[in-house]
Amino acid sequence: MREVSDPLTSMVKQIDEQLEGRPSHRNGERKLGVFVIFCSDDPKLGQQLKDLLAKEKLKNVVLCTTTPTGPPRYRVSKEADLTAAVYNVNRRVTANFALSKGGLDGDKSKAILEAIGRVVPAKKIAAK
């Protein structure tokens, strides 16, 4: 991701809700998580992300920044405004989305959320 946008914020909120109650580091369970990595050299971006975390009360999604080219091992497309790579617990990519600026619409957001849903286990429902 290169910048904060309303469609991204909406999707990140949905991902945060989707991860609520999922296994975490507690009790030796493996943590499933989502990192949204912003590839930018904008010095104001860090504060924008802190503000977004506080405003939206995100608890399960990590927002972070890196260089404009992204982490080398992720091989982020220079042309893409948003790249979403979904990994399973075996660290294998199960879905990959590279979107141009403005390409994150309702259909793409839904596809990304569905891809995450395929690797995130169902919520544990407490017995009554």
C-alpha positions as CSV (number, residue, x, y, z in Angstrom):
1,M,0.0,0.0,0.0
2,R,1.3,3.4,-0.8
3,E,-1.2,5.7,1.1
4,V,-4.2,5.6,3.4
5,S,-7.6,5.7,1.6
6,D,-11.3,5.2,2.6
7,P,-11.6,1.9,0.8
8,L,-8.5,0.6,2.6
9,T,-9.7,1.8,6.0
10,S,-13.0,0.1,5.4
11,M,-11.3,-3.2,4.5
12,V,-8.8,-3.1,7.3
13,K,-11.7,-2.6,9.8
14,Q,-13.4,-5.7,8.4
15,I,-10.2,-7.7,8.6
16,D,-9.8,-6.6,12.2
17,E,-13.3,-7.8,13.0
18,Q,-12.7,-11.0,11.1
19,L,-9.6,-11.7,13.3
20,E,-11.4,-10.9,16.6
21,G,-11.3,-14.0,18.9
22,R,-9.0,-16.0,16.7
23,P,-6.0,-17.9,18.1
24,S,-3.2,-15.7,19.4
25,H,0.2,-16.2,21.1
26,R,-1.6,-16.9,24.3
27,N,-1.5,-20.5,25.6
28,G,1.2,-21.4,23.0
29,E,-1.2,-21.0,20.0
30,R,0.2,-19.8,16.7
31,K,-0.8,-16.2,16.0
32,L,-2.6,-15.5,12.7
33,G,-2.3,-11.9,11.9
34,V,-2.5,-9.3,9.2
35,F,0.1,-6.7,8.5
36,V,-0.6,-3.7,6.3
37,I,2.7,-2.5,5.1
38,F,2.8,1.0,3.5
39,C,5.6,1.4,1.0
40,S,6.4,5.1,1.2
41,D,9.0,7.6,2.2
42,D,6.3,10.2,3.3
43,P,7.5,11.4,6.7
44,K,3.9,12.1,7.8
45,L,2.7,8.6,7.2
46,G,3.8,7.2,10.5
47,Q,1.6,9.7,12.4
48,Q,-1.3,9.1,10.0
49,L,-1.1,5.4,10.8
50,K,-1.0,6.0,14.6
51,D,-4.1,8.2,14.2
52,L,-5.9,5.6,12.1
53,L,-5.2,2.9,14.7
54,A,-6.5,5.1,17.5
55,K,-9.6,6.4,15.6
56,E,-10.7,3.0,14.3
57,K,-9.7,1.1,17.5
58,L,-7.9,-1.6,15.5
59,K,-6.7,-4.4,17.7
60,N,-5.7,-7.3,15.4
61,V,-4.1,-5.6,12.4
62,V,-0.6,-4.2,12.4
63,L,0.1,-1.0,10.3
64,C,3.7,-0.3,9.4
65,T,5.9,1.5,6.9
66,T,8.9,0.5,4.8
67,T,10.8,1.9,1.9
68,P,9.0,2.8,-1.4
69,T,10.2,-0.4,-2.9
70,G,8.9,-2.6,-0.1
71,P,10.6,-5.5,1.7
72,P,12.8,-7.3,-0.9
73,R,11.5,-10.8,-0.1
74,Y,7.9,-9.7,-0.8
75,R,8.7,-8.7,-4.4
76,V,6.2,-5.8,-4.4
77,S,5.3,-4.6,-7.9
78,K,6.6,-1.0,-8.5
79,E,3.4,-0.3,-10.5
80,A,1.0,-1.6,-7.9
81,D,-0.6,0.9,-5.4
82,L,-1.8,-2.0,-3.2
83,T,-0.4,-5.5,-3.0
84,A,-2.2,-8.0,-0.8
85,A,-0.5,-11.4,-0.2
86,V,-2.3,-13.9,1.9
87,Y,-0.2,-16.6,3.6
88,N,-1.3,-19.8,5.3
89,V,0.2,-21.1,8.5
90,N,2.9,-22.9,6.5
91,R,4.0,-19.5,5.1
92,R,2.8,-20.4,1.6
93,V,1.1,-17.7,-0.4
94,T,-2.5,-18.7,-1.0
95,A,-3.7,-15.6,-2.8
96,N,-2.0,-12.5,-4.2
97,F,-3.6,-9.3,-5.4
98,A,-1.7,-6.4,-7.1
99,L,-4.0,-3.4,-7.6
100,S,-3.4,-0.1,-9.4
101,K,-4.4,3.2,-7.8
102,G,-8.1,3.3,-7.2
103,G,-8.3,-0.4,-7.8
104,L,-9.5,-1.3,-4.3
105,D,-13.3,-1.4,-4.8
106,G,-16.0,-3.5,-3.2
107,D,-15.4,-6.5,-5.3
108,K,-11.6,-6.6,-4.8
109,S,-12.1,-6.0,-1.0
110,K,-14.5,-8.8,-0.8
111,A,-12.1,-11.1,-2.7
112,I,-9.3,-10.2,-0.3
113,L,-11.5,-10.8,2.7
114,E,-12.6,-14.2,1.3
115,A,-9.0,-15.2,0.7
116,I,-8.1,-14.3,4.3
117,G,-11.2,-16.3,5.5
118,R,-9.9,-19.4,3.8
119,V,-6.7,-19.4,5.9
120,V,-8.1,-18.0,9.2
121,P,-9.8,-20.7,11.3
122,A,-13.4,-20.2,12.3
123,K,-14.2,-18.4,15.6
124,K,-14.3,-20.7,18.6
125,I,-17.8,-20.6,20.0
126,A,-18.0,-21.0,23.8
127,A,-20.2,-23.9,25.0
128,K,-23.4,-22.8,26.8
